[in-house]
Amino acid sequence: MSEDNTPPRKKLVLKKPSGQNEQSPAGESQKPRLRSGARARNVALASFAESSTSADKTIKNKIQSRPLPRTAGYAKHRPSLADRLSRGAETIGQFPDTQKNTRKPAVVKGDSSYEASRNPRKEPRRQRTQYQHTEIFRVFAPCPQGLEDVLFEEISALGFENVEKGRAGCAFSSDWMGIMRANLYSRLATRILVQVSHAPIMTEDDIYELAYDTPWEQWFGAEHTLRVDTSAIKSPMKSLMFCNLKAKDGICDRLRDREGERPSIDTVRPDAKVHLFLSSDSATLYLDTSGESLFKRGWRLDKGEAPLRENLAAGILALSGWDPSMPLYDPFCGSGTILIEAAWIAQGVPPGISRPFGFERLRNFDYRRWKDLKADALSRMAPRLETPLYGSDINPHAIAAAKDNLHRARLSDASIFFDVKDARFTQAPAERGWLITNPPYGERMDPEDDTLWREWSSCLKKEFANWNVHIISSDLDLPKKLRLKPKQRIPLFNGALDCRLFAFEMVSDSYRNK
């Protein structure tokens, strides 16, 4: 055969094994996949940012000793990828030394290493840091303003240590098991926020460093979606949105440098939520373990015209001093929030028994411990509700909504007696008890027509002697319209409304003749 007809010789081409791509140049990274969603809402936090764990103090000293940048420019002073890789290699040990030659030797067919390169064993991409369930964290539980005292009593009754009362919340110390228990049992807290880092700051770059130095890989990684919220009190920072961006970048850059990927952003239903709180000279990062707000018990769909949040309703019951064995009546019950909360309290139903929590989606979630904790809570519930509870409203649609909410709360029809009735013509269902209600006010009422209040006041004096009456209202002149003198005025906030919880002790005669 001639040379022209000689078939071409085959060339051996070696494919790179998967997972062994050459290291990208420093500073290059994959662009994160973005998701759209609603803007983040600020969460009311207190001034407990000054208390920190020993780990936080290490970060604090590190930031204090670091020289301040000459300018506030982000790109000029952002740590390079090589610097971050060298820092991460000391802890995790999975990144190569950037100063060494990492070039792979050639592989020849027939060599034992050739087959290994053809069928490489896929090594795990990330090494998760296992946190100990016995580690003690500083925890902050925000609540509606005005409920700090009763929240302090609730957290203390649950057995937590180092409880401190502050503005719009309380702080305490707990291990991770206690954090799950606080989410399950707290009726008054809005969230359970775990403090993961704290440090003094002077510029936005300090926020980035604080977020980057926090070991987020203990709780979540690239397989999770993330949301970051920022709130502040007396902070000198000019833009909270920019501070929020710097915290998010620090979190994502740390996870990318240590695990090869960064989490996606989801502002609607994220797997992990981080809260950045800024004070006049410091920053604190919290991990939200609750997910959705704790007042969302999972049973209320119809909220009515002027809804009370469930934790505020539970707080009003606590502030009133209601005895769960005594009768309770709500003549303006609406969708039944106060009465259903009272039924759960009287029967011992944990407020979080029927809803999911954010910590269930985090790494190292101990499902068996959580299952045992819920089983123990269910075993402590009373088999039936013995407390007489009554509710009425002039609107039949409100009563229908209250009955629907009653069924979704897994309570029997006989648990609460609902009736369509005018509050001005009601009769006391028992000789003694508590009347706790959220009557119509504001835009739903004619401010110049006091007929309702005069007629209802006459009914209270005549039919509810020896009853404890508590009324929450944003109308600060309500006692004058009722012609009753309150023995107590407790400031509360129903959302953005500045309200008062008025306490009246009814007697047979009018207050003028008392």
N, C-alpha and C positions, 0 to 999 in steps of 0.2 A: 504494500500500500504506500502511495506517495505521501510526501510530507504535507501536500495541500489538503489531503483528505484526513489528516490526523485530527481526531476529535479534541476539542479544548480540554485541558486538564481542569479538574474540579479544585476549587479553592475552599479551604476550611475557614469558616467564619464563626468565631466564638461570640455568643450572645452574653451580655451581662446578666448575671443572676438578678432576679427581682429583689428589691429591697437593698441593693448594693450600689446605688447610683453614686457618682462622684459628688463630693461635697460642693455645694454651690458657693460662689464667692461671697465674701462677707458683705452683709448689708442687703442681699437679695432675699426675698421671701415671697411665698405664694400669696396672692391676694385673697382676703377672706370673702366668703360668700355672705352677702348682706341680705337681710330680710327687713321688709318695711313693717311699721307698726305704729302704735300710738306713742305720744311723747311720755316720758317718765314723770311720774308724780312724786313730789317731795314728801318725805315722811317726817313727822314731828319727832325729834330726838332730844334728849336731855343733855345736861352738862356732865355726864359721867365719863367723858372721853379721857379725863386726866388719869383715871385708874387703868392700869395695864398690867399684863402678866410679865413674867421674867423674860419671856421670848420677845415681847414687845419692847422691853427696855433695851435689849440688844440692838434692835432696829433703831430705837431712839438715839442711842449713843453713836450708832453708825452714821446717822444723818447729821447729828450735831458736829461730828468730827470731819465731815466732808466739806471741802471748801465750796463756797457759794459760786455759782456761775457768774461770769462777768456780765452776761446779758441774759435776758429771759427767753432767748431764741430756742425753740424746741429742737430743730434739726442740728444746730451746732453742738449742743451738749447732750444729745441723746447717746447713750452707750452703744458702741459698735457691737456687731454680732460676735466678733471674735472675743471681745471682752466678756460678753455674757456667756459665751460657750466655755471660756476658761473658768469663769466663776461656777458655772453649773457642773463642770467636770469634777470639781473638788468634792461636791456633795453626792452626785449621782454616779459618776464614773462611766458614763456611756458615750461621752464625746471625745474624739481624738484630740491630741495636742496639735494646735494650729501651727506650731513651729517645726513639727516633724514632717518628713516626707511620707505621705500616705499613699503613694503610688503602688499599685498591686503588681507583683511579678507576673510575667507571662506564663500561661498554662499550656502545656504540650499534650496532644492526644496520646493516650496510653498511660499517662501519669495518673497516680491515684487521686491527685487533686483535681484532675479533669472531670471525673465523674461527680465529684463533690460540687464542682462549679456548675455542672449541667443540672443537678437536682439539689439545689441548696435547701437546707432546713430554714424555715421561716422563723426568725427570732421575734419575740414580742417587741413591738415598737416602743412601748412605754413601760416605765417602772413606777408603779404607784407607791406613794408613801403611805404606809399603814399607820393611822393615828390610833392611839390607845383610847379605849372607851372610858378609862379612869382619868384622863386628862381633864383638868379643871379649867373652865372658861368663864370669862366675865360676860354676863348676858344682860341685855336691856330689853324691857317689855314696855313699849309705848301704849298709851291708853287715851281716851278722850279726856280733855282737861276738866278737872273737877272730880275725877275718880281715883286720884292718886292715893288717897287714904285707904279706901276699900281695896284697891289693888295691892297695896302694901300688906294689908291684913290677909288677903287671899294667898299671896306668894309665901308669906310666913307660915300660914296654915298648911301649905303643901310641903313644908319641911325644908325649904331652901335656906341657904346660909348667906351671911353678909348682905342682907337686903337693905337697900338704900332708896329712899323716896326722893323723887326729883320732879322737875317740871314736865308734866304730860307723860309720866311713866315712872317705872321703878327699875333698879338694877339689882342683880343678885349673882351668886356664883353657883355653878353646877357642872357636873360631868355630862357626857352626851346622852346618857340614859335619862337624866333629869330634864334635859332640853326637850326630849321627846315627850316626857310626862307633862311638862309645862304647856306644850302645844295641845295636848289632849284634854287637860283639866281646866285651863284658865278660861273663865267666863268673861273677864273684864279686859284682858290685854288685846291689843290690835294685832301685834306680831310678836314673835320671839326672835330677837336679833342677837347673834353670837359675835362678840368682838374678837376679830382675828388679828388686828394690828392697830397700833397707835403711835404717833410721832409728832414732834413739833415741825412746822413747815413755815417757809417764808416765800416760796415761789411755787408756780405750777409744776416745775420740774421736780420739786420735792414730793409732790403727789404721785408723779410717775414712779419715782424711786421707791416710795412706800408700797405702792401697788405691786411693783416688780419684785420686791424682796419678800412678799407674803407668800407662804407655801400653799397656793391654791390647788396644787395637784393632790392635796390630801382629800379634797371634797369634789372636785369636778375637773374635766379635761375637754379635749377637742370633740369628744362624742356628745357633749352637752351643748345646749344653747344658753346664752348669757344675756342678762340685762343689768345695767348699772344705773342707780339713781343717786342723786346728789341733793343734799339740803344743807343749810348753813344758818348760823346765828352769829351776827357781828363779825363776819368774815371779811377781811380786806380784799379778797379776790374779786376781780372786776367781772368775770364771766363764770357763772356756775356751769354753763354748758361746756366751756373749754376745760374746766376742772374735771367734769364728768368724762370728757374725751380722754384726758391724760390718764385717769384711773383705768379706763377701759383698755387703753393701749398698753399700760403696764401689765395688766392681767393677761392680755392676749399674747404679748411678747414673751412673758415668762413661760407660758404653756407651750408656745411654739418652739422656744429655745430648748426646753427640756423634753418635749414629747414629739416634736416634728410637725405639729399642727396646732392651729388656734381655733377656739370655738366660734361658732356663728352667733350673730346677734339676733335676738328675738325679743321685741319689746312687749309682745302680747301675752304669750304663754311660755316663758323661758323655763329651762330646767334648773338654772341657778340664778339667784338674784343677789346682788351685792349693793350695799348702801354705803355711800361716802358721806360722812358728816364732818363739816368744817366749822371750827370755832374761830376765835380771834387770832389764835397762834398755833393751832394744832389741827391734825386730821385723824379721823378714826374710820376704819373700814369694818363693816359688819357683814356677816353672812346671814341672809334671811332664811330661816329654817321653816317658815310657815307656808310659803307659797302665797296663795290668796289670803286676804285679811281674815283674821280669826273670827270676826263677827259673822262671816258667811258660814253658817252652820250646815247648810245643805238642804234646808227644808222650806225656805221662804221663796216663793216665786212671785206672788202678788203682794206688793209692798204697801198698797193703799195710797191715799192722797198725801199724808204727812208722816212718812215712816220714821220710826226710831230704829237705829241700828241695834242689833241684838245685844252687843256688849254694853251699850248705853242703857238698854232696858234692864239688863241684869244688874248694872250699877245702881239704877234707881231703886230696885228692889233691895239691894244691900244698904243703900243710904237711908231708906225708910225704916229699917229695922224690922222688916216683915218676918214673922215667925212662920216657917213653912208648914206648920201644923194648924195655922189659923186661916179662916176664910179670907179670900181676896176677890175684889170686885173692880171691874174696869167699865164704867158707863159709856166711854167713848173708845171702845176696843179696836175699831178699825180692822186691820188684818190679823189682830190677835197676838202681836209680838210680845207684849208684857206678860200675858197669861200663859203663852206657850213656854216662855223662858221660866216662869214660875213653876210650871208643871215639871219641867226638866230638873229644876233645882229640888223640888219636893220629892221627886222619884229618884234622885241621884244619878241622872243620865249625864255622862260626860259630854260637854258641848262639842268636842271634836270626834265623837265616835263614828259619825257617818260621812266624814269628808276626807279627802286626801290632803297630804302635807308636802311641802317642798323638800324636806329631808329624805323623803322616800325615793327621790330621784337622784340623790347624791351618791358618790362613791362610798363603798364600805357600809352601805345601809344594812343594818342587822335586822333582817325580816323576822327572824325567830324571836328576838327580844321584843320587837314591836308587837308581834302577834300575842306574846305572853302578856304584855302590858295591857293590851286591849281586852284580853280575856279576863284579866284580873279586874278591870274596871267594870265589865259587864256583870261579873259575879257579885259586885257590891251594890248593884241597883236594886231598888225595892220592886217586888213582883207586881205591885199595883199601886195606883195613886189614891191615897186616902184624903188628901186635902181638898176641901170644897172650893172650886174656882168658878167664877161667874163673869160673863162678858155680855155687853149689849151695845147696840149702835142703831141709830135711826135709819141708816142706809142698809137695805137688804143685800145689796151687792157686796158691801164690806163684810157682812156676816157670812155670806157664801164663800168669800175669799178666806176668811178666818177658819172656816171648817175645812177647806182644802188644805190650808197650811197645817192644820191639826193632823190630818191624815198623813201628810208628808213627813211630819215629825214623829210618826209611828206611835201616836197616842190614840186611844179609843175614843169613840164619840161621847162616852160618859165622863171623860176626864175633865172637860170644861163645858159648862152649860152656857151656850150662846143663844141670844134672843134678840129680835128686832124690837127696839123700845126707845122711847124718847127719854133722855137723861133727866128731864125736868119732872118726870112723873114716875120715877122708879121707887121701889121700896127696898129697904135693906134686906138681903137674903139671910142674915143671921143677926143675933143680938150684938155681937162684937166682931171686929175684923179690921181689915185694911182696905181702903179705897185708893187705888193708885191709877192715875190716868194721864193721857196726853190729849187734852181737849183741842178742838179747832181754834186756830189763832192766825193772825197775820192776814194774808190775802184771802183766806177762806171766810173771813168774818167782816161784817160792817163795823168799822171802828167807832161809829157814832151810835150804834144800837146796842144798848146794854141790857135789853130785855132778857136775853138768854141767861146772862149771869145772875140777874136778880132772881129770876124764877128758879134757877138751879140752886142758888144759895138757900132759898127758902126750903127747897126739898132736902138739902143736906142737913139743915138745922132741925127739921121735923123728923126725917126718917133715919138719919145716920148718927144719932146721939151715941156717944161712947165709941165711935169709930175713929181710927187714925186716917186722916185724909192727906194725900200727897199728890200735888199737881205740878207737872212740868209745863212751862209756857215761856215764850219769848216776850209776852206782854208783861212788862214789869209793873204795870198798874192793875194787874188782875185782882190782887187782894182788895183793892179799893172798890173795884166793880162788884166783887162778891160781898163787900161789906163785912169782911172777916179779917181778923188780925193774925198773921202767921206767926207761929212760934219759932220758925227757922226759915232762912232763905239760903239755899246752897247754889252757888254759881256752877252752871254746866254749859257745855257746848253740844248742840245737836247738829252735827256737821259744822257749817259756818254760822249758825244762828246762836247768838248769845242768849242763853235761857237761864231761868231760875227754877229750882225745885222748891216749891212752897209747901211747908208742913203745917197742917191745921189739926188741932185736937178738938173734936166736936163734942159739945155738951148739949144738954136739953134746952137751956135758955140760950138766947143770942149772946154774942161776945160783949155787947153793950151792958147786959145785965149780969155778967159773970162776976 
